[in-house]
């Protein structure tokens, strides 16, 4: 039994998930019963549950299965130097994709907590052959965490929900509570790592849907109608991170969910490194264009890429040396995995534009020809009148009497 389960009096239930003997505060979060039932079917029959399982990769047929089964999920942590990490606390483990990767890293003891009992069960199923992984289900605002115990505490896709599952009055207060919770659980030289979207990310500025509200520009407008779910900008994170002595920003591309590149040092090579790494809207059709990497390169040169990256991977610690050791890389890129399903595309049909332009040109040419014909006919009439006897007599009278009208 893990120390986390021990100090909270958790007992191991069906599927190996540790839980409290009595019901705690309700925690409603789900991808939907149908999606979770399908995940259970896939995970319970799979032979290879590893973080880079090609078997699981072949089972991807939509966005939920990609998020939970893609080996690209683990790319988020692959660049980190976990060599001296012995104990990890994962707060909000979902269905266990990141948990699985952590459990495969040598002798690391992994304690993971998930608020949803169903998702915790799926995480336990994903890690069933890893004795060094312990899965518990609870709202981590309601339980006691071991103090000064972990080398690494992870919040992956969790911090944005702080206000939703907290009794605090504001989202920012709930965020501060979670960061304080993570800091309290780490050793003096431990590190807290946060992965989260950037509300001012490039794709959101270009009109992509806010991931949690499914509406464009909600985050850019600073969540005027917040439901307790909120992401933060680069400058806002600099303020929230002030509770720690050291902070390291890293930038997953195209985002933290299924990253194919992680960049720490922003330099002139960014455009070349990110060629082919395309931003996605996971709700609606979106396409930033084939030259999106050039936008990132231009931002890097202008010094604004940090402010407009789609997501952040943030290391927080009171020990700068330990943080530097964990993040001892410059940039890492991974293969962009093909999908087994089609995603909505937002693109301009060049053929239709050419066809429409051709029709417009034909119409304009016809109008010009018609106007030219009217002009020619008018000129012929003028020539005919000016050569007539009556017109010549009228011209003589006007010259003699100096009159222009009668």
C-alpha positions as CSV (number, residue, x, y, z in Angstrom):
1,X,0.0,0.0,0.0
2,X,1.2,3.5,-0.9
3,X,1.8,6.1,1.8
4,X,-1.0,8.2,0.3
5,X,-3.5,5.3,0.7
6,X,-2.2,4.5,4.1
7,X,-2.5,8.0,5.7
8,X,-6.0,8.4,4.3
9,X,-7.2,5.0,5.4
10,X,-8.0,4.0,1.8
11,X,-8.9,0.4,1.1
12,X,-8.3,-1.4,-2.2
13,X,-11.5,-2.1,-4.1
14,X,-12.6,-3.8,-7.3
15,X,-10.0,-3.3,-10.1
16,X,-7.2,-2.4,-7.6
17,X,-8.3,1.2,-7.1
18,X,-7.8,2.6,-3.6
19,X,-10.8,4.5,-2.2
20,X,-12.2,5.9,1.0
21,X,-14.6,3.8,3.0
22,X,-17.2,6.5,3.0
23,X,-18.4,8.7,0.2
24,X,-16.5,12.0,-0.3
25,X,-17.6,15.1,-2.2
26,X,-19.2,14.3,-5.5
27,X,-16.8,14.6,-8.5
28,X,-18.6,14.7,-11.9
29,X,-16.2,14.5,-14.8
30,X,-16.5,12.2,-17.7
31,X,-15.9,11.8,-21.4
32,X,-19.3,10.1,-21.6
33,X,-20.4,6.6,-20.7
34,X,-20.1,5.4,-24.3
35,X,-16.5,6.5,-24.7
36,X,-15.5,5.1,-21.3
37,X,-17.2,1.8,-22.0
38,X,-15.3,1.6,-25.3
39,X,-12.0,2.3,-23.5
40,X,-12.7,-0.4,-21.1
41,X,-13.4,-2.9,-23.9
42,X,-10.1,-1.9,-25.6
43,X,-7.9,-1.9,-22.5
44,X,-9.4,-5.1,-21.0
45,X,-8.6,-7.1,-24.2
46,X,-5.3,-5.5,-25.2
47,X,-2.1,-7.6,-25.0
48,X,0.2,-4.5,-25.0
49,X,-0.7,-1.8,-22.6
50,X,2.6,0.1,-22.8
51,X,2.9,3.8,-23.4
52,X,4.1,3.3,-27.0
53,X,1.8,0.4,-27.8
54,X,1.1,0.1,-31.5
55,X,-1.8,-2.2,-30.7
56,X,-3.5,0.6,-28.7
57,X,-2.6,3.1,-31.4
58,X,-4.5,1.0,-34.0
59,X,-7.6,1.2,-31.8
60,X,-7.9,5.0,-32.2
61,X,-11.0,6.0,-34.1
62,X,-12.0,9.4,-32.7
63,X,-10.6,12.2,-30.5
64,X,-11.4,10.6,-27.1
65,X,-9.6,7.4,-28.0
66,X,-6.7,9.3,-29.4
67,X,-6.4,11.3,-26.2
68,X,-6.3,8.2,-24.0
69,X,-4.5,5.7,-26.3
70,X,-2.0,7.7,-28.4
71,X,1.6,7.1,-27.7
72,X,2.1,10.8,-28.4
73,X,0.6,11.6,-25.0
74,X,3.8,10.5,-23.3
75,X,5.9,12.9,-25.5
76,X,4.9,15.6,-23.0
77,X,7.3,14.0,-20.4
78,X,9.8,12.2,-22.6
79,X,12.3,15.2,-22.6
80,X,12.4,15.4,-18.8
81,X,15.3,13.9,-17.0
82,X,13.7,11.6,-14.5
83,X,16.9,9.9,-13.5
84,X,16.9,11.0,-9.9
85,X,13.1,10.9,-9.5
86,X,12.0,8.2,-7.1
87,X,8.5,9.2,-6.0
88,X,5.9,10.9,-8.2
89,X,2.4,12.2,-7.3
90,X,0.0,12.6,-10.2
91,X,-3.0,14.7,-9.3
92,X,-5.8,14.0,-11.9
93,X,-4.5,10.9,-13.8
94,X,-7.5,10.5,-16.1
95,X,-7.5,7.1,-17.8
96,X,-3.8,6.5,-17.1
97,X,-2.0,7.4,-20.3
98,X,0.7,9.6,-18.5
99,X,0.5,7.3,-15.5
100,X,1.5,4.3,-17.6
101,X,4.6,6.1,-19.0
102,X,5.7,7.2,-15.5
103,X,5.3,3.6,-14.2
104,X,7.6,2.3,-17.0
105,X,10.5,4.6,-15.8
106,X,12.7,2.3,-13.7
107,X,12.1,2.2,-10.0
108,X,9.8,5.2,-9.7
109,X,6.9,4.8,-7.2
110,X,3.9,6.5,-8.8
111,X,0.9,7.6,-6.7
112,X,-2.0,8.7,-8.9
113,X,-5.3,10.3,-7.9
114,X,-8.3,10.6,-10.1
115,X,-11.6,12.2,-9.0
116,X,-13.8,10.0,-11.2
117,X,-14.1,6.4,-10.0
118,X,-14.8,5.2,-13.5
119,X,-11.7,6.9,-15.0
120,X,-9.6,5.7,-12.0
121,X,-10.7,2.2,-12.8
122,X,-9.6,2.6,-16.4
123,X,-6.2,4.0,-15.2
124,X,-5.7,1.0,-12.9
125,X,-6.6,-1.3,-15.9
126,X,-4.0,0.5,-18.0
127,X,-1.3,0.0,-15.3
128,X,-2.4,-3.4,-14.0
129,X,1.0,-5.1,-14.7
130,X,3.0,-2.3,-12.9
131,X,3.4,-3.0,-9.2
132,X,5.0,0.4,-8.6
133,X,1.8,2.2,-9.6
134,X,-1.0,3.0,-7.1
135,X,-4.3,4.5,-8.3
136,X,-6.7,6.1,-5.8
137,X,-10.0,7.8,-6.4
138,X,-10.9,11.0,-4.5
139,X,-11.3,14.7,-4.8
140,X,-7.8,15.7,-3.8
141,X,-9.1,18.9,-2.2
142,X,-10.6,16.6,0.5
143,X,-7.8,14.3,1.4
144,X,-4.4,14.5,3.1
145,X,-1.2,14.3,1.1
146,X,2.1,13.1,2.4
147,X,4.2,16.2,3.2
148,X,7.7,16.8,1.9
149,X,7.6,13.4,0.3
150,X,7.6,13.4,-3.5
151,X,10.3,14.3,-5.9
152,X,7.8,15.3,-8.6
153,X,4.2,16.4,-8.5
154,X,2.2,16.5,-11.8
155,X,-0.9,18.5,-12.8
156,X,-1.5,17.5,-16.4
157,X,-4.8,19.0,-17.8
158,X,-6.0,19.6,-14.2
159,X,-5.2,23.1,-13.0
160,X,-7.8,24.6,-15.4
161,X,-10.6,22.9,-13.4
162,X,-9.4,24.2,-10.0
163,X,-12.4,26.5,-9.5
164,X,-14.9,23.9,-10.5
165,X,-14.0,21.4,-7.7
166,X,-13.2,23.9,-5.0
167,X,-15.2,25.9,-2.4
168,X,-13.1,29.0,-3.0
169,X,-14.8,32.1,-4.3
170,X,-12.6,32.7,-7.3
171,X,-10.8,30.6,-9.8
172,X,-7.5,32.2,-9.0
173,X,-7.8,31.4,-5.3
174,X,-8.6,27.7,-6.2
175,X,-5.5,27.7,-8.5
176,X,-3.3,29.1,-5.6
177,X,-4.6,26.3,-3.3
178,X,-3.7,23.6,-5.8
179,X,-0.2,25.0,-6.3
180,X,0.3,25.2,-2.6
181,X,-1.0,21.6,-2.2
182,X,1.6,20.4,-4.8
183,X,4.4,22.4,-3.2
184,X,3.5,21.0,0.3
185,X,3.7,17.5,-1.0
186,X,7.1,17.9,-2.7
187,X,10.5,17.6,-1.0
188,X,12.5,20.8,-0.4
189,X,14.2,20.2,-3.8
190,X,11.1,18.8,-5.5
191,X,9.4,20.0,-8.6
192,X,5.8,20.7,-9.5
193,X,5.0,20.4,-13.2
194,X,1.9,21.9,-14.8
195,X,0.6,21.2,-18.3
196,X,-2.2,23.5,-19.5
197,X,-3.6,25.5,-22.4
198,X,-2.7,29.2,-22.9
199,X,-5.8,31.3,-23.2
200,X,-3.9,33.7,-25.6
201,X,-2.5,30.9,-27.7
202,X,-2.1,31.5,-31.5
203,X,-4.9,29.1,-32.5
204,X,-7.3,30.7,-30.1
205,X,-6.4,34.2,-31.5
206,X,-7.2,32.7,-35.0
207,X,-10.6,31.6,-34.0
208,X,-10.2,28.0,-32.7
209,X,-12.7,26.9,-30.1
210,X,-11.8,27.2,-26.4
211,X,-11.3,23.6,-25.4
212,X,-13.5,23.5,-22.4
213,X,-16.4,25.8,-23.5
214,X,-16.5,24.8,-27.2
215,X,-16.8,28.5,-28.2
216,X,-14.2,30.7,-29.9
217,X,-12.7,33.7,-28.0
218,X,-14.1,32.8,-24.6
219,X,-10.6,32.6,-23.1
220,X,-9.4,35.6,-25.0
221,X,-12.3,37.5,-23.5
222,X,-11.0,36.4,-20.0
223,X,-13.9,34.0,-19.3
224,X,-16.6,36.6,-18.6
225,X,-19.1,33.7,-17.7
226,X,-16.7,31.4,-16.0
227,X,-18.0,28.0,-14.7
228,X,-15.0,27.4,-12.6
229,X,-12.9,26.3,-15.6
230,X,-10.2,28.7,-16.7
231,X,-6.8,28.7,-18.4
232,X,-4.2,31.5,-18.0
233,X,-1.8,33.6,-20.1
234,X,2.0,33.6,-20.0
235,X,2.0,36.8,-17.9
236,X,-0.7,35.5,-15.6
237,X,1.4,32.4,-15.0
238,X,4.5,34.4,-14.2
239,X,2.4,36.0,-11.4
240,X,1.0,32.7,-10.1
241,X,4.4,31.0,-10.2
242,X,5.8,33.7,-7.8
243,X,5.1,31.3,-4.9
244,X,8.2,29.3,-6.1
245,X,11.8,30.4,-6.2
246,X,12.4,29.0,-9.7
247,X,10.2,28.6,-12.8
248,X,10.9,27.0,-16.2
249,X,8.5,27.5,-19.1
250,X,8.5,24.8,-21.8
251,X,6.2,24.8,-24.9
252,X,4.5,21.7,-26.2
253,X,3.6,21.8,-29.9
254,X,1.0,21.8,-31.3
255,X,-0.3,21.6,-27.7
256,X,0.2,19.6,-24.5
257,X,-2.5,17.0,-25.3
258,X,-0.8,15.0,-28.1
259,X,2.5,16.9,-28.5
260,X,5.0,16.1,-31.3
261,X,7.6,18.6,-30.1
262,X,8.6,20.2,-26.8
263,X,10.7,23.3,-26.9
264,X,12.5,25.0,-24.0
265,X,14.9,27.3,-25.7
266,X,13.2,29.6,-28.2
267,X,15.6,30.5,-31.0
268,X,15.7,31.0,-34.8
269,X,15.5,27.2,-35.5
270,X,11.9,27.1,-34.2
271,X,10.3,27.4,-37.7
272,X,12.4,24.6,-39.1
273,X,11.7,22.4,-36.1
274,X,8.0,22.9,-36.2
275,X,7.4,22.4,-39.9
276,X,4.5,20.0,-40.3
277,X,3.3,20.4,-36.6
278,X,-0.2,21.8,-37.2
279,X,-2.5,23.3,-34.5
280,X,-5.8,21.6,-34.1
281,X,-9.3,22.5,-32.9
282,X,-10.6,19.4,-31.2
283,X,-14.2,20.6,-31.5
284,X,-14.6,22.3,-34.9
285,X,-12.9,22.6,-38.2
286,X,-9.7,24.7,-38.1
287,X,-6.6,25.1,-40.3
288,X,-3.9,27.7,-39.7
289,X,-2.4,26.9,-43.1
290,X,0.6,25.0,-44.4
291,X,3.0,27.8,-43.3
292,X,2.0,27.8,-39.7
293,X,5.6,27.0,-38.7
294,X,6.7,30.3,-40.3
295,X,4.4,32.2,-37.9
296,X,6.0,30.4,-34.9
297,X,9.4,31.3,-36.3
298,X,8.5,34.9,-36.8
299,X,7.2,35.0,-33.2
300,X,10.4,33.5,-31.9
301,X,12.4,36.2,-33.7
302,X,10.2,38.9,-32.3
303,X,10.3,37.5,-28.8
304,X,6.6,36.8,-28.5
305,X,6.3,33.1,-29.0
306,X,6.2,32.4,-25.2
307,X,3.1,34.7,-25.0
308,X,1.2,32.9,-27.8
309,X,2.2,29.2,-27.7
310,X,-0.9,27.1,-27.6
311,X,0.1,25.3,-24.4
312,X,2.5,25.5,-21.5
313,X,4.6,22.9,-19.7
314,X,5.7,24.7,-16.6
315,X,8.3,23.5,-14.0
316,X,8.1,25.1,-10.5
317,X,10.5,24.5,-7.7
318,X,12.3,26.2,-4.8
319,X,15.6,24.6,-6.0
320,X,16.9,26.0,-9.3
321,X,19.6,23.4,-9.7
322,X,17.1,20.5,-9.4
323,X,14.8,22.2,-11.8
324,X,17.6,22.7,-14.3
325,X,18.5,19.0,-14.0
326,X,15.0,17.9,-14.7
327,X,14.7,20.2,-17.7
328,X,18.2,19.7,-19.2
329,X,17.2,19.8,-22.9
330,X,16.8,22.4,-25.5
331,X,14.1,21.0,-27.8
332,X,12.8,17.6,-28.7
333,X,10.8,16.6,-31.7
334,X,8.9,13.3,-32.3
335,X,7.3,11.6,-35.3
336,X,3.9,13.0,-36.2
337,X,1.7,9.9,-35.9
338,X,-0.9,9.3,-38.6
339,X,-4.6,9.1,-37.6
340,X,-7.0,6.3,-38.2
341,X,-9.9,8.7,-38.5
342,X,-10.6,11.9,-40.5
343,X,-10.7,15.2,-38.6
344,X,-12.8,18.2,-39.8
345,X,-10.9,20.4,-42.2
346,X,-11.3,24.1,-42.7
347,X,-9.7,25.0,-46.0
348,X,-10.5,27.2,-49.0
349,X,-11.4,25.3,-52.2
350,X,-9.0,26.8,-54.7
351,X,-10.8,25.1,-57.7
352,X,-14.1,26.7,-56.7
353,X,-12.3,30.1,-56.5
354,X,-10.8,29.7,-59.9
355,X,-14.1,28.6,-61.4
356,X,-16.0,31.5,-59.7
357,X,-13.3,34.0,-60.9
358,X,-13.6,32.6,-64.5
359,X,-17.4,33.0,-64.4
360,X,-17.0,36.6,-63.1
361,X,-14.5,37.4,-65.8
362,X,-16.9,36.0,-68.5
363,X,-19.7,38.1,-67.1
364,X,-17.6,41.3,-67.1
365,X,-16.3,40.7,-70.6
366,X,-20.0,40.3,-71.8
367,X,-20.9,43.6,-70.0
368,X,-17.9,45.3,-71.6
369,X,-18.8,44.0,-75.1
370,X,-22.4,45.1,-74.6
371,X,-21.4,48.6,-73.5
372,X,-18.9,48.8,-76.5
373,X,-21.7,47.8,-78.8
374,X,-24.0,50.6,-77.4
375,X,-21.2,53.0,-77.8
376,X,-20.6,52.1,-81.4
377,X,-24.3,52.3,-82.2
378,X,-24.4,55.7,-80.6
379,X,-21.4,56.9,-82.5
380,X,-23.0,55.7,-85.8
381,X,-26.1,57.7,-85.0
382,X,-24.1,60.8,-84.3
383,X,-22.2,60.5,-87.5
384,X,-25.4,60.0,-89.5
385,X,-27.1,63.1,-88.0
386,X,-24.0,65.3,-88.4
387,X,-23.9,64.5,-92.1
388,X,-27.6,65.1,-92.8
389,X,-28.9,68.3,-94.7
390,X,-31.0,69.4,-91.8
391,X,-28.1,69.3,-89.3
392,X,-25.8,71.3,-91.7
393,X,-28.5,74.0,-92.2
394,X,-29.0,74.2,-88.4
395,X,-25.2,74.7,-88.0
396,X,-25.3,77.6,-90.6
397,X,-28.2,79.3,-88.8
398,X,-26.4,79.1,-85.5
399,X,-23.2,80.6,-86.9
400,X,-25.2,83.5,-88.5
401,X,-27.5,84.4,-85.6
402,X,-25.2,83.2,-82.8
403,X,-28.0,81.2,-81.2
404,X,-27.6,77.8,-79.7
405,X,-31.3,77.2,-78.9
406,X,-34.7,78.1,-80.5
